[in-house]
Amino acid sequence: MPYDLPSLPYGYDALEPVIERETMELHHSKHHRAYVDALNRALEPYPAWQGLTIEQLLSRIEEVPVEIRAAVRNQGGGHANHQLFWKVVRPGGDAAPSGALAAETDRAFGSFEAMKGRFDEAGAWHFGSGWVFLVTDPRGRGLDVVTTPDQDSVLLPPGGRPALLANDLWEHAYYLDHRNRRADYLREWWRVVNWGYVGERLDAIRAGGTGRLAGPAR
């Protein structure tokens, strides 16, 4: 199959107490697995679409056969969003961004704390399931905070932009730990953000990269 469930670089209990083991295990092994499996099933009759990175596939969604377009949008978006989510967190987290990421954050939002506040507010006020992202423009036009419904990717046209940071607003990401208190989850989540990786993504994009999450067809 063209897409795989990525292994995590840490144990399911590694993000405790911010995210408990049971939440992580269900989120990764059940929810993310379901998106990967459903995406592969949708693409199985269409070998011409099986050799693309997930970023390429989503950015060309309007060319995808109409029979599977909705499945690719939903399941492919879920795969891409979760791939990033696992990478932007790590045990212990980092206190704050540094280097170019810190400078661009200050330029776009005024301060790191102001960016966090805008991110938390956008996530808390987003209606229903979805995602909140810190995105950038490959041409160097700064940073922004956006939300998307359901499993929509920020890579979808028109105007797709690579994400630097992503947090999952679906209840399966936080309900066992925080019940219906999404705002509490959003505030706690900063304790495990991997700012080193987020900064590397920005540096790679500014150097002409695309912000690819994984190797070909993964």
N, C-alpha and C positions, 0 to 999 in steps of 0.2 A: 504494500500500500504506500502511496506517495507521502503521507504525513504520519508522524509518530508522536506519541505522548512523550515529552521530554522528561528525563529524570531530574529530580531536584538536587541541587548541590548541598543540601542540608536535610536533616531529619524532620519528620512531621512535627516533632515537639520543639524544634529549634527556635521558634518564634514566640514561645510562651514567655510571659503571660499575656502578651498582646493578642496572639492568635493561638488558641489551644490546639492540641494534637488532633482531636477528633474533627475539628473544623478543617484543618489542613488536609487530613487524610481524605475526607469526603470530597473536599473541593478539588483536590488534584486527581485522585484515583477514580472518582465517580463522575463529577461534573465535567472536568476537562477531558477525561477519557471519552465521555459521551459525545462531545463536540468533534473530537478527532475521528471517532468511528463513523459518525454520521456524515462528516465531510468526505471521508474515503468512500463510503457507500454511494454518495451522490456522484462522485467523479469516476467510479468504476467503469461505466459504459463509455467514458469519454477520455481515451488515453492521451489525446492531444493536449489535454489540460492538466495532466498529471506531473509534468516536469518542471513546474514553476515554483518559485518560493511563494510563501503565503502572501508576502507583500505584493509580488507581481500579480498573483491571482486576484487579490482584492482590488488592486488599482485598475484591473481590466474587467471589472464586474459587468460593465455594460456590453462586453463582447461574449460573456459566458452564455452558453445555450439557455434559452428562456426556461426550458424544462427544469433546470437545476439552479437557476439564478438565485432564487430565494434561499434555497438550502446552502449554497455557497456563501451568500451574504451572511446568513445567521450562524451557520456552523463554522465557516472559515473565520468569521469575525471573532467567534468565541475562542477558537484556537489561537489566533494572533493576539488577542487581548490577554489571554491567560499566559501565553509565552512571555510576554513582557512583564506581567504581574509578578511571576516567580523570580524574575531577574532583578527587579527594582527593590526587593526586600532581602534582608540577610539578618542572621542572628546578631543582636546588639545594635545594628544600624550605625549610622554616622550622624554626628551632631548637626552638620550643615553642609551645603555645597561649598566648593572652593574653585579657584581658577576661573576659567571663562564662564562656567555655569553660574558662579556667584556674581560675576560682573553683569551678565545678561539678566539675571534675576533682579538685581538692584535696578538696572536700567528699565526693565519692563514694568516692575511693580512698586518700585521705591525701596523695598527691603525684602529680605527673606521672610520675615514674619508677616509682611503684607501679602506675599504670595501664598503662604500657608493659609492665611485667613480667607483669601479669595477661593482657594482650592476647597477648603472645608465648607464654605458657604455654598459653593456651586454643587458639591456633592450632597449636602444636607437638604437642599431645596429641590434637587432633581426628583421629578415625580416618577414613582415606580422603579423598575429595574433599569440598570444601565451602568455606565462607567464615567469617571471623571479623569481627565487627562491634563498633563502639562505638555503642550505641543510646541513645535518650532517650525520655522520655514526654512527649507534647505538653502534658500538664497540669502539668508542672514537677516530676515526682517523681524527678528525678535521672538519672544515667547508669549504664549497665551494659555489660559485655562478654558477648557471646553468640556461639555458633557455630551454623551451620545445615548440614545435609547437602546434597550435590550442588549444585543451583542454587536451593534454597529461599530465598525472600525473607523478611526479617524483617517485611514488611508483611502476610504471610498471616494470616488469622484462625485461631483467636481471639487477641485481644490483640496485634494487629500494632502495631509501633512503628517510627517512622522511624529510619534509620541516619544517623549523623554521619560515620562512618569505616568503610571496608571494605577487607579484604585477601583476595585470592584464594588459596585453599589447593589449587587444582587444580595438578597437576604442570606443565601447560603454562605456568603463570605464572612458573615459576622453574627448571625442570629443566635447560634449556640452560646456565643461569648457575651453578646451585648443585647440580646433580645431585639426589641424594636428601636433601640437607641442608636440609630445610625450616626448621629453627630458625635456620640462618645467614641464609637469605633474610629471615625475619621481622625479625631484628635489623638487617640492612642497610637494609631498606625504610624505616625511620624517617627516613633521610637525604633522602628525596624527598617526605615528606608535606607537603601544602599546608594548614597549620594555619589560614591566613587564610580559606580557603574553608570549612573545617570549622566555624570560629567563626561565619561568616556563616550557615551552615545552622542552627546552634543559635539564633542571634538571630532568624532568620525564624520558626522553629518556636515560640519563646517569645512572639513577637509575634502568634501566631495562625495561622501558615501551616502547611502540611502537609509541608514538606520535599520539594516536587515537584522532580524532576530536570530536567524539560524542559517545553516548551510542550504544548498540547493534542495528543493523539494522536501523541506522539513518544516 
